[in-house]
């Protein structure tokens, strides 16, 4: 029975990580479309841009400001 509980917990943790990845992706896309990091963080459900930065760095090893929108053309 314990192995079933561990498997369910692992699935839930994977889902939470995926949902967090989706929120980060939403924020990065907002910045690439012209939003500020603060606006993007709030739009994606983070408390503030510092929360977004900490989460992004923990998941990907770099701060989101390392991602620079490319100039058109």
Buried (B, 14 or more C-beta within 10 A) or exposed (E): EEEEEEEEEEEEEEEEEEEBEEBBEBBBEBBEEEBEBEBBBBBBBBEEBEBBBEBBEEEEEEEBEEEEEEEEE
